[in-house]
């Protein structure tokens, strides 16, 4: 297997891991005012992701770093052409991170409600815009002969991309509801289960429409198989949540996100950023890649350090595996 193929796969895996792990973080943040009826319940919801949310963001940092080193032309065209969308995502992540830290610094309800609103906005905006970004990568954007983006931000807000954004927002929210069903107890867990059923049903329509659109316009035999499996996993998650099997329901939505992400990257291959309407200006895994020497050094570094990172993050999830109940939250 060529090094360019290995690193395209690595970037795809990193983005997929990010969407799976950060997806339920976004979902918890988006559902904070819906499920949390008082301050103790909202604190319990935040505590379910408190030990892991920042570690989950390491995946997107690593994905961006891998893209920069392995495919510098892809990185340059993507981050310049999608600058405003990515900047909005970054601002959302910063606002959300600050809100997590500062929410408990004040004693008034107004203080906490304002930071709760920041958590919601900082979760909803990235959850939606990541779908817009990935959909545009698959769809393609206008590039010139120097691989520079020649369109506007309004060109990125096309129908396919907006449907992709709606799909990721609803899917991540469903993922978060299933996670809360798994990680909380009592009435709060039951409310998360009930909301997860409603969100899962609401997610099915745009998700199916987006995946069908992807298959018809950009798909192949491999993507068709992955899309069918993703749809089956989404339906299985609904059924498992209905029967109260929270762990399996959460695993099913994680599988849905993973399979859907894999289908999108397979639809993109062998391009990394297609050019529309002139396909001759498309960035591919060959013309966007760094030198073989660079890719070789990166491969050895990944072999050494990746297992350490995975073991550490797995250990973190194991340590904080217990459920969070409202009763365990002291009254303020």
Residue frames relative to the residue before (quaternion, step in Angstrom):
aa qw qx qy qz dx dy dz
X 1.0000 0.0000 0.0000 0.0000 0.00 0.00 0.00
X 0.4583 -0.6971 0.4804 0.2705 3.57 -0.89 0.92
X 0.6087 -0.5811 0.4022 0.3607 3.55 -1.19 0.62
X 0.6174 0.5440 -0.3556 0.4432 3.59 1.05 -0.66
X 0.6389 0.5136 -0.3195 0.4754 3.57 1.07 -0.72
X 0.6285 0.5413 -0.3254 0.4540 3.55 1.00 -0.87
X 0.7423 0.4234 -0.2438 0.4587 3.57 0.82 -0.96
X 0.5564 0.5391 -0.4035 0.4869 3.59 1.16 -0.37
X 0.6529 0.5064 -0.3021 0.4754 3.57 0.96 -0.88
X 0.6449 0.5295 -0.3219 0.4474 3.58 0.98 -0.84
X 0.6492 0.5020 -0.3154 0.4764 3.58 0.95 -0.88
X 0.6455 0.5205 -0.3165 0.4607 3.59 0.97 -0.85
X 0.6557 0.5070 -0.3070 0.4677 3.59 0.96 -0.86
X 0.6549 0.5164 -0.3153 0.4528 3.59 0.95 -0.83
X 0.6568 0.4840 -0.3102 0.4880 3.58 0.95 -0.82
X 0.6495 0.5178 -0.3207 0.4552 3.58 0.96 -0.84
X 0.6471 0.5138 -0.3138 0.4677 3.58 0.95 -0.85
X 0.6360 0.5287 -0.3186 0.4631 3.54 1.05 -0.80
X 0.6749 0.4940 -0.3048 0.4556 3.58 0.87 -0.90
X 0.6484 0.5097 -0.3229 0.4642 3.60 1.01 -0.73
X 0.7519 0.4113 -0.2221 0.4650 3.58 0.77 -1.04
X 0.7190 0.4028 -0.2518 0.5074 3.58 0.85 -0.90
X 0.5194 0.6557 -0.4064 0.3674 3.57 1.22 -0.42
X 0.7109 0.4167 -0.2863 0.4889 3.61 0.82 -0.86
X 0.5533 0.5731 -0.3965 0.4563 3.62 1.18 -0.41
X 0.6561 0.4988 -0.3001 0.4803 3.55 0.92 -0.95
X 0.6537 0.5329 -0.3116 0.4377 3.56 0.96 -0.87
X 0.6451 0.5093 -0.3169 0.4734 3.58 0.96 -0.86
X 0.6693 0.5009 -0.3032 0.4574 3.58 0.90 -0.89
X 0.6662 0.5073 -0.3035 0.4547 3.58 0.95 -0.86
X 0.7380 0.4221 -0.2254 0.4757 3.59 1.05 -0.77
X 0.3479 0.7856 -0.4648 0.2136 3.58 1.28 -0.04
X 0.7605 0.3591 -0.2462 0.4818 3.66 0.69 -0.90
X 0.6023 0.5723 -0.3558 0.4278 3.59 1.23 -0.32
X 0.7698 0.3413 -0.1754 0.5100 3.57 0.90 -0.95
X 0.6964 0.4645 -0.2757 0.4726 3.59 1.06 -0.69
X 0.1812 -0.8308 0.5211 0.0739 3.57 -0.30 1.25
X 0.7812 0.0816 -0.0776 0.6140 3.58 1.24 -0.35
X 0.7389 -0.4387 0.2688 0.4352 3.54 -1.29 0.14
X 0.6447 0.5244 -0.3381 0.4417 3.62 0.91 -0.76
X 0.6587 0.4949 -0.3133 0.4722 3.58 0.97 -0.80
X 0.6558 0.4969 -0.3196 0.4700 3.58 0.96 -0.78
X 0.6279 0.5169 -0.3348 0.4758 3.59 1.05 -0.67
X 0.6274 0.5273 -0.3324 0.4667 3.57 1.05 -0.74
X 0.6414 0.5207 -0.3219 0.4624 3.59 0.98 -0.84
X 0.6684 0.4913 -0.3023 0.4695 3.59 0.89 -0.90
X 0.6530 0.5358 -0.3186 0.4301 3.59 1.00 -0.80
X 0.5687 0.5964 -0.3985 0.4026 3.62 1.13 -0.42
X 0.7727 0.2937 -0.1677 0.5372 3.58 1.11 -0.66
X 0.3949 0.7699 -0.4408 0.2388 3.57 1.27 -0.16
X 0.7417 0.4177 -0.2614 0.4551 3.64 0.82 -0.84
X 0.7838 0.3931 -0.1649 0.4516 3.61 1.15 -0.47
X 0.5330 0.6785 -0.4225 0.2777 3.62 1.07 -0.53
X 0.6913 0.4723 -0.3016 0.4561 3.59 0.90 -0.83
X 0.6190 0.5295 -0.3441 0.4670 3.58 1.11 -0.60
X 0.6149 0.5510 -0.3474 0.4445 3.59 1.08 -0.67
X 0.6483 0.5346 -0.3232 0.4352 3.58 1.06 -0.68
X 0.4875 0.6525 -0.4363 0.3824 3.59 1.24 -0.24
X 0.5996 0.5933 -0.3598 0.3987 3.58 1.09 -0.68
X 0.6996 0.4421 -0.2932 0.4787 3.60 0.91 -0.80
X 0.5928 0.5425 -0.3674 0.4683 3.59 1.11 -0.57
X 0.6680 0.4906 -0.2912 0.4779 3.56 0.97 -0.87
X 0.6283 0.5318 -0.3346 0.4588 3.58 1.02 -0.78
X 0.6655 0.4948 -0.2990 0.4721 3.58 0.94 -0.87
X 0.6531 0.5092 -0.3098 0.4671 3.57 1.01 -0.80
X 0.6530 0.5041 -0.3112 0.4719 3.57 1.00 -0.82
X 0.6385 0.5169 -0.3241 0.4692 3.57 1.01 -0.78
X 0.6479 0.5316 -0.3112 0.4480 3.58 0.96 -0.89
X 0.7396 0.4229 -0.2341 0.4683 3.58 0.89 -0.93
X 0.7500 0.4148 -0.2230 0.4645 3.59 0.91 -0.91
X 0.7997 0.1066 -0.0295 0.5901 3.58 1.05 -0.79
X 0.1035 -0.8586 0.4983 0.0620 3.61 0.53 1.15
X 0.6438 0.5129 -0.3390 0.4554 3.62 1.02 -0.67
X 0.6077 0.5366 -0.3358 0.4796 3.58 1.10 -0.71
X 0.6559 0.5175 -0.2980 0.4618 3.56 0.90 -0.97
X 0.6862 0.4987 -0.2897 0.4433 3.57 0.85 -1.01
X 0.6956 0.4665 -0.2839 0.4668 3.60 0.85 -0.92
X 0.6671 0.5119 -0.3035 0.4482 3.57 0.96 -0.85
X 0.7450 0.4268 -0.2416 0.4522 3.56 0.74 -1.04
X 0.6483 0.4708 -0.3367 0.4947 3.59 1.16 -0.34
X 0.7034 0.4686 -0.2706 0.4610 3.59 0.87 -0.91
X 0.7532 0.3388 -0.1820 0.5336 3.57 1.06 -0.79
X 0.2111 0.8517 -0.4699 0.0967 3.55 1.28 0.32
X 0.7091 0.4701 -0.2835 0.4424 3.60 0.73 -1.02
X 0.6468 0.5058 -0.3251 0.4692 3.59 1.00 -0.75
X 0.6881 0.4695 -0.2821 0.4760 3.58 0.89 -0.91
X 0.6150 0.5333 -0.3444 0.4678 3.58 1.11 -0.66
X 0.6391 0.5152 -0.3225 0.4714 3.59 1.01 -0.78
X 0.6214 0.5236 -0.3342 0.4775 3.58 1.05 -0.75
X 0.6606 0.5155 -0.3078 0.4507 3.57 0.89 -0.95
X 0.6480 0.5064 -0.3212 0.4696 3.58 0.91 -0.88
X 0.6423 0.5292 -0.3213 0.4519 3.57 0.97 -0.83
X 0.6679 0.4938 -0.2981 0.4703 3.58 0.94 -0.87
X 0.6408 0.5153 -0.3237 0.4680 3.59 1.03 -0.78
X 0.6578 0.5108 -0.3072 0.4605 3.58 0.88 -0.96
X 0.6643 0.5050 -0.3078 0.4570 3.58 0.92 -0.88
X 0.6612 0.5122 -0.3068 0.4542 3.58 0.94 -0.89
X 0.6475 0.5019 -0.3114 0.4816 3.58 0.98 -0.85
X 0.6432 0.5370 -0.3225 0.4404 3.59 0.98 -0.84
X 0.6206 0.5399 -0.3438 0.4530 3.59 0.98 -0.78
X 0.7160 0.4630 -0.2524 0.4575 3.56 0.94 -0.91
X 0.7712 0.4040 -0.1935 0.4522 3.58 0.92 -0.90
X 0.4727 0.7019 -0.4424 0.2971 3.58 1.18 -0.36
X 0.7574 0.4004 -0.2084 0.4718 3.58 0.91 -0.87
X 0.5114 0.6718 -0.4093 0.3460 3.59 1.26 0.05
X 0.7343 0.3554 -0.2178 0.5358 3.60 1.23 -0.38
X 0.4215 -0.7349 0.4865 0.2137 3.55 -1.22 0.49
X 0.6310 0.5572 -0.3433 0.4166 3.59 1.19 -0.23
X 0.5967 -0.5710 0.4294 0.3654 3.55 -1.23 0.54
X 0.6218 0.5524 -0.3426 0.4369 3.57 1.00 -0.79
X 0.6229 0.5469 -0.3266 0.4542 3.60 0.98 -0.86
X 0.7184 0.4540 -0.2555 0.4609 3.55 0.79 -1.02
X 0.6361 0.5287 -0.3380 0.4490 3.58 1.00 -0.74
X 0.6392 0.5233 -0.3306 0.4564 3.58 1.01 -0.74
X 0.6844 0.4568 -0.2902 0.4887 3.58 0.95 -0.82
X 0.5819 0.5552 -0.3704 0.4647 3.59 1.14 -0.57
X 0.6384 0.5172 -0.3220 0.4703 3.57 1.02 -0.82
X 0.6325 0.5239 -0.3294 0.4657 3.59 1.04 -0.73
X 0.6259 0.5289 -0.3345 0.4655 3.58 1.04 -0.76
X 0.6535 0.5123 -0.3131 0.4609 3.58 0.94 -0.88
X 0.6848 0.4718 -0.2883 0.4747 3.59 0.81 -1.00
X 0.6935 0.4859 -0.2736 0.4562 3.58 0.96 -0.88
X 0.6567 0.4585 -0.3103 0.5121 3.57 1.29 -0.09
X 0.6862 0.4971 -0.2853 0.4480 3.57 0.90 -0.97
X 0.6679 0.5245 -0.3153 0.4235 3.60 0.85 -0.95
X 0.7030 0.4259 -0.3014 0.4832 3.67 0.73 -0.84
X 0.6193 0.5552 -0.3534 0.4282 3.60 0.99 -0.78
X 0.6858 0.4579 -0.2763 0.4936 3.57 1.01 -0.79
X 0.7260 0.4700 -0.2686 0.4241 3.59 0.75 -1.01
X 0.5770 0.5624 -0.4000 0.4369 3.62 1.07 -0.46
X 0.6335 0.5163 -0.3317 0.4712 3.58 1.04 -0.67
X 0.6287 0.5267 -0.3244 0.4712 3.57 1.06 -0.78
X 0.6656 0.5135 -0.3039 0.4483 3.58 0.91 -0.93
X 0.7051 0.4636 -0.2804 0.4575 3.59 0.73 -1.05
X 0.6302 0.5324 -0.3391 0.4520 3.60 0.98 -0.77
X 0.6694 0.4898 -0.3010 0.4706 3.61 0.98 -0.79
X 0.5957 0.5490 -0.3660 0.4581 3.59 1.10 -0.61
X 0.6805 0.4704 -0.2828 0.4856 3.57 0.95 -0.88
X 0.6800 0.5060 -0.2878 0.4458 3.59 0.90 -0.94
X 0.4171 -0.6908 0.4834 0.3392 3.56 1.00 -0.85
X 0.1582 -0.7729 0.6109 0.0661 3.54 -1.22 0.60
X 0.5849 -0.5835 0.4105 0.3860 3.62 -1.16 0.37
X 0.0016 0.7849 -0.6178 0.0476 3.57 -0.74 1.15
X 0.3637 -0.7089 0.5498 0.2511 3.56 -1.11 0.62
X 0.7597 -0.3888 0.2606 0.4514 3.58 -1.30 -0.11
X 0.6802 0.4477 -0.2817 0.5074 3.60 1.26 -0.39
X 0.4965 -0.6853 0.3865 0.3666 3.57 1.33 0.25
X 0.4252 0.6766 -0.4825 0.3586 3.59 1.13 0.62
X 0.4878 -0.6587 0.4929 0.2921 3.55 -1.05 0.82
X 0.1651 -0.8239 0.5397 0.0521 3.57 -0.74 1.06
X 0.5711 0.5995 -0.3812 0.4112 3.58 1.24 0.09
X 0.4871 -0.6226 0.5158 0.3302 3.55 -1.33 -0.37
X 0.6706 -0.4789 0.3577 0.4393 3.55 -1.25 0.16
X 0.6106 0.5588 -0.3547 0.4350 3.61 1.11 -0.60
X 0.6105 0.5547 -0.3502 0.4438 3.57 1.14 -0.56
X 0.6377 0.5248 -0.3216 0.4632 3.57 1.22 -0.46
X 0.6671 0.4766 -0.2954 0.4904 3.57 1.26 -0.34
X 0.2111 0.7891 -0.5362 0.2129 3.54 0.80 1.09
X 0.7322 -0.4602 0.2831 0.4147 3.56 -1.28 0.28
X 0.6584 0.5105 -0.3134 0.4558 3.58 0.91 -0.90
X 0.6833 0.4896 -0.2865 0.4597 3.57 0.92 -0.92
X 0.6555 0.5042 -0.3189 0.4630 3.60 0.95 -0.81
X 0.6256 0.5112 -0.3341 0.4855 3.58 1.08 -0.69
X 0.6231 0.5285 -0.3309 0.4721 3.57 1.08 -0.72
X 0.6522 0.5144 -0.3112 0.4617 3.58 0.99 -0.80
X 0.6466 0.5037 -0.3165 0.4776 3.58 0.97 -0.83
X 0.6403 0.5334 -0.3238 0.4479 3.58 1.01 -0.79
X 0.6914 0.4598 -0.2989 0.4702 3.61 0.81 -0.91
X 0.6241 0.5411 -0.3509 0.4411 3.60 0.98 -0.75
X 0.7123 0.4405 -0.2628 0.4792 3.59 0.83 -0.96
X 0.6567 0.5118 -0.3190 0.4528 3.58 0.99 -0.80
X 0.6572 0.4887 -0.3116 0.4819 3.59 0.96 -0.80
X 0.6298 0.5238 -0.3378 0.4636 3.60 1.04 -0.71
X 0.6337 0.5093 -0.3196 0.4868 3.59 1.02 -0.78
X 0.6280 0.5376 -0.3122 0.4681 3.57 0.99 -0.91
X 0.6699 0.4981 -0.2901 0.4679 3.57 0.98 -0.86
X 0.6354 0.5237 -0.3299 0.4617 3.59 1.02 -0.78
X 0.6572 0.4906 -0.3124 0.4794 3.59 0.95 -0.81
X 0.6216 0.5350 -0.3381 0.4617 3.57 1.05 -0.75
X 0.6763 0.4831 -0.2952 0.4713 3.59 0.93 -0.86
X 0.5879 0.5443 -0.3668 0.4727 3.58 1.11 -0.59
X 0.6806 0.4882 -0.2712 0.4742 3.56 1.05 -0.80
X 0.7947 0.3895 -0.1619 0.4365 3.57 0.85 -1.02
X 0.7076 0.3855 -0.2761 0.5239 3.62 1.19 -0.15
X 0.3134 -0.7551 0.5448 0.1864 3.54 -1.29 0.11
X 0.7798 0.3832 -0.2455 0.4298 3.52 -1.34 0.14
X 0.8363 -0.1766 0.1466 0.4980 3.53 -1.17 -0.73
X 0.6220 0.5532 -0.3452 0.4334 3.59 1.04 -0.76
X 0.6504 0.5081 -0.3093 0.4725 3.58 0.98 -0.81
X 0.6604 0.5063 -0.3106 0.4594 3.57 0.98 -0.83
X 0.6362 0.5100 -0.3317 0.4745 3.59 1.03 -0.72
X 0.6283 0.5233 -0.3322 0.4702 3.58 1.06 -0.72
X 0.6271 0.5307 -0.3324 0.4632 3.59 1.03 -0.75
X 0.6718 0.4994 -0.2910 0.4632 3.56 0.91 -0.96
X 0.6725 0.4818 -0.2984 0.4759 3.58 0.94 -0.88
X 0.6119 0.5645 -0.3437 0.4345 3.58 1.07 -0.73
X 0.6238 0.5342 -0.3337 0.4627 3.59 1.05 -0.73
X 0.6771 0.4849 -0.2909 0.4708 3.58 0.91 -0.91
X 0.6740 0.4872 -0.3000 0.4674 3.57 0.92 -0.87
X 0.6347 0.5412 -0.3323 0.4402 3.57 0.98 -0.81
X 0.6573 0.4939 -0.3033 0.4817 3.56 1.00 -0.85
X 0.6632 0.4997 -0.3038 0.4670 3.58 1.02 -0.81
X 0.6377 0.5435 -0.3216 0.4411 3.57 1.10 -0.68
X 0.5945 0.6379 -0.3625 0.3290 3.56 1.01 -0.84
X 0.6769 0.5203 -0.3106 0.4179 3.60 0.88 -0.91
X 0.7283 0.3920 -0.2756 0.4899 3.68 0.63 -0.93
X 0.6194 0.5479 -0.3545 0.4364 3.59 1.03 -0.71
X 0.6667 0.4905 -0.3014 0.4733 3.57 0.91 -0.90
X 0.6494 0.5154 -0.3175 0.4603 3.59 0.97 -0.85
X 0.6674 0.5043 -0.3011 0.4579 3.58 0.94 -0.87
X 0.6851 0.4804 -0.2909 0.4639 3.58 0.90 -0.89
X 0.6332 0.5117 -0.3352 0.4742 3.59 1.03 -0.72
X 0.6286 0.5273 -0.3211 0.4729 3.58 0.99 -0.84
X 0.6446 0.5241 -0.3121 0.4608 3.56 0.98 -0.88
X 0.6801 0.5009 -0.2936 0.4476 3.56 0.88 -0.95
X 0.6795 0.4972 -0.2949 0.4518 3.56 0.90 -0.94
X 0.7632 0.4073 -0.2061 0.4574 3.57 0.84 -0.98
X 0.8453 0.1577 -0.0210 0.5101 3.60 0.91 -0.88
X 0.5767 0.6743 -0.3417 0.3097 3.58 1.23 -0.22
X 0.1899 -0.7295 0.6437 0.1323 3.49 -1.47 0.03
X 0.7692 -0.3619 0.2411 0.4683 3.56 -1.25 -0.17
X 0.6530 0.5125 -0.3197 0.4568 3.59 0.97 -0.79
X 0.6719 0.4919 -0.3096 0.4591 3.57 0.89 -0.89
X 0.6035 0.5605 -0.3624 0.4363 3.59 1.05 -0.67
X 0.6616 0.4990 -0.3036 0.4702 3.58 0.94 -0.90
X 0.6670 0.5012 -0.3008 0.4619 3.59 0.94 -0.87
X 0.6532 0.5141 -0.3170 0.4566 3.59 0.98 -0.80
X 0.6329 0.5208 -0.3325 0.4666 3.59 0.97 -0.80
X 0.6654 0.4958 -0.2977 0.4720 3.58 0.95 -0.87
X 0.6330 0.5322 -0.3327 0.4532 3.59 1.03 -0.77
X 0.6547 0.5042 -0.3086 0.4711 3.58 0.97 -0.85
X 0.6487 0.5112 -0.3135 0.4687 3.58 0.98 -0.84
X 0.6424 0.5160 -0.3209 0.4671 3.60 1.03 -0.77
X 0.6359 0.5227 -0.3304 0.4619 3.59 1.02 -0.76
X 0.6589 0.4915 -0.3024 0.4825 3.59 0.94 -0.86
X 0.6364 0.5257 -0.3266 0.4605 3.59 1.00 -0.81
X 0.6229 0.5441 -0.3393 0.4481 3.58 1.02 -0.76
X 0.6345 0.5254 -0.3233 0.4657 3.57 1.00 -0.81
X 0.6798 0.4910 -0.2887 0.4620 3.56 0.89 -0.96
X 0.6717 0.4981 -0.2969 0.4611 3.58 0.95 -0.84
X 0.6384 0.5057 -0.3301 0.4771 3.57 1.04 -0.73
X 0.6214 0.5529 -0.3351 0.4425 3.59 1.02 -0.77
X 0.7283 0.4123 -0.2316 0.4959 3.58 1.03 -0.81
X 0.5706 -0.6468 0.3597 0.3560 3.59 1.26 0.13
X 0.4957 0.6428 -0.4402 0.3838 3.60 1.23 0.24
X 0.1654 -0.8663 0.4649 0.0779 3.52 0.47 1.31
X 0.6609 0.5231 -0.3170 0.4348 3.58 0.91 -0.86
X 0.6929 0.4640 -0.2701 0.4813 3.54 0.94 -0.90
X 0.6091 0.5404 -0.3546 0.4595 3.59 1.09 -0.65
X 0.6487 0.5061 -0.3068 0.4784 3.57 0.99 -0.86
X 0.6446 0.5126 -0.3181 0.4696 3.59 0.98 -0.82
X 0.6399 0.5392 -0.3279 0.4385 3.58 1.04 -0.75
X 0.6836 0.4503 -0.3060 0.4861 3.61 0.92 -0.79
X 0.5829 0.5490 -0.3741 0.4679 3.58 1.13 -0.56
X 0.6553 0.4974 -0.2983 0.4840 3.57 1.03 -0.84
X 0.6079 0.5523 -0.3480 0.4520 3.59 1.04 -0.75
X 0.6738 0.4860 -0.2900 0.4752 3.57 0.86 -0.99
X 0.6672 0.5166 -0.3054 0.4413 3.57 0.91 -0.89
X 0.6880 0.4753 -0.2807 0.4712 3.57 0.91 -0.91
X 0.6476 0.5081 -0.3219 0.4678 3.59 0.99 -0.80
X 0.6475 0.5060 -0.3173 0.4733 3.58 0.98 -0.81
X 0.6416 0.5171 -0.3214 0.4665 3.58 0.98 -0.83
X 0.6331 0.5283 -0.3315 0.4584 3.59 1.01 -0.78
X 0.6577 0.5121 -0.3131 0.4552 3.60 0.95 -0.83
X 0.6850 0.4637 -0.2937 0.4791 3.59 0.91 -0.83
X 0.6257 0.5103 -0.3421 0.4807 3.59 1.10 -0.58
X 0.6254 0.5159 -0.3363 0.4792 3.59 1.09 -0.65
X 0.6495 0.5279 -0.3079 0.4523 3.58 1.10 -0.70
X 0.6071 0.6038 -0.3367 0.3916 3.60 1.00 -0.88
X 0.6068 -0.1888 -0.7718 -0.0228 1.64 -1.99 1.59
X 0.4503 0.6544 -0.4761 0.3773 3.60 1.25 0.23
X 0.2554 -0.7143 0.6115 0.2248 3.52 -1.34 0.20
X 0.7705 -0.0341 -0.0117 0.6364 3.57 1.27 -0.38
X 0.2349 -0.8061 0.5269 0.1319 3.59 -0.08 1.25
X 0.3211 -0.7275 0.5746 0.1937 3.53 -1.22 0.61
X 0.0561 -0.7747 0.6296 0.0195 3.53 -0.98 0.91
X 0.5889 -0.2244 -0.7764 -0.0126 1.54 -1.82 1.68
X 0.6241 0.5573 -0.3432 0.4268 3.63 1.23 -0.23
X 0.2870 -0.7997 0.5065 0.1467 3.58 -0.23 1.28
X 0.5452 0.6293 -0.3998 0.3834 3.59 1.20 -0.39
X 0.6966 0.4569 -0.2677 0.4841 3.59 1.17 -0.47
X 0.3920 0.7403 -0.4696 0.2790 3.58 1.25 0.17
X 0.3708 -0.6728 0.5895 0.2498 3.53 -1.22 0.62
X 0.1011 -0.7947 0.5981 0.0217 3.56 -0.85 1.02
X 0.6857 -0.4670 0.3442 0.4396 3.54 -1.26 0.10
X 0.6552 0.5092 -0.3123 0.4626 3.59 1.19 -0.42
X 0.7803 0.3560 -0.2126 0.4681 3.60 0.61 -1.05
X 0.6652 0.4856 -0.3132 0.4728 3.61 1.24 -0.18
X 0.5854 0.6511 -0.3423 0.3409 3.56 1.27 -0.37
X 0.5201 -0.5875 0.5221 0.3344 3.50 -1.36 0.40
X 0.6963 -0.4530 0.3356 0.4442 3.58 -1.29 -0.02
X 0.6418 -0.5279 0.3889 0.3976 3.55 -1.23 0.43
X 0.6172 0.5503 -0.3504 0.4399 3.60 1.04 -0.71
X 0.6499 0.5091 -0.3086 0.4725 3.56 0.96 -0.87
X 0.6749 0.4941 -0.2948 0.4621 3.55 0.89 -0.93
X 0.6309 0.5393 -0.3274 0.4516 3.57 1.06 -0.74
X 0.6551 0.4996 -0.3079 0.4758 3.58 0.94 -0.90
X 0.6526 0.5194 -0.3111 0.4556 3.57 0.96 -0.87
X 0.6319 0.5468 -0.3349 0.4353 3.57 1.01 -0.79
X 0.6743 0.4818 -0.2962 0.4747 3.57 0.91 -0.88
X 0.6319 0.5228 -0.3337 0.4648 3.60 1.02 -0.75
X 0.6528 0.5123 -0.3124 0.4624 3.58 1.00 -0.82
X 0.6260 0.5459 -0.3350 0.4448 3.57 1.01 -0.80
X 0.6963 0.4739 -0.2676 0.4680 3.58 1.02 -0.82
X 0.8123 0.3492 -0.1551 0.4406 3.58 0.69 -1.09
X 0.5789 0.6213 -0.3868 0.3595 3.62 1.04 -0.61
X 0.6571 0.4954 -0.3445 0.4518 3.67 0.82 -0.77
X 0.6228 0.5437 -0.3446 0.4447 3.59 1.03 -0.74
X 0.6630 0.5037 -0.2982 0.4667 3.57 0.92 -0.93
X 0.6740 0.4990 -0.2992 0.4553 3.58 0.90 -0.91
X 0.6467 0.5141 -0.3146 0.4675 3.59 1.00 -0.82
X 0.6577 0.5087 -0.3162 0.4567 3.57 0.95 -0.84
X 0.6878 0.4678 -0.2992 0.4674 3.59 0.86 -0.89
X 0.6235 0.5306 -0.3372 0.4647 3.57 1.04 -0.71
X 0.6316 0.5257 -0.3183 0.4727 3.58 1.05 -0.79
X 0.6251 0.5428 -0.3338 0.4509 3.59 1.01 -0.80
X 0.6746 0.4797 -0.3004 0.4739 3.58 0.88 -0.88
X 0.6377 0.5298 -0.3321 0.4498 3.58 1.04 -0.72
X 0.6512 0.5230 -0.3135 0.4517 3.60 0.94 -0.88
X 0.7821 0.2992 -0.1437 0.5274 3.58 0.94 -0.90
X 0.2860 0.8136 -0.4629 0.2049 3.57 1.09 0.71
X 0.5741 0.6292 -0.3844 0.3559 3.62 1.15 -0.42
X 0.5802 -0.5848 0.4445 0.3520 3.53 -1.27 0.50
X 0.2980 -0.7138 0.6050 0.1890 3.54 -1.26 0.55
X 0.0999 -0.8066 0.5819 0.0281 3.59 -0.68 1.08
X 0.6087 -0.5510 0.4181 0.3887 3.54 -1.22 0.46
X 0.6262 0.5661 -0.3344 0.4190 3.56 1.04 -0.75
X 0.6560 0.5119 -0.3144 0.4568 3.60 1.15 -0.53
X 0.6073 0.5398 -0.3510 0.4654 3.60 1.27 -0.16
X 0.3674 -0.7395 0.5100 0.2410 3.64 -0.58 1.03
X 0.5315 -0.6197 0.4758 0.3271 3.53 -1.11 0.70
X 0.3736 -0.7414 0.5153 0.2127 3.57 -0.95 0.89
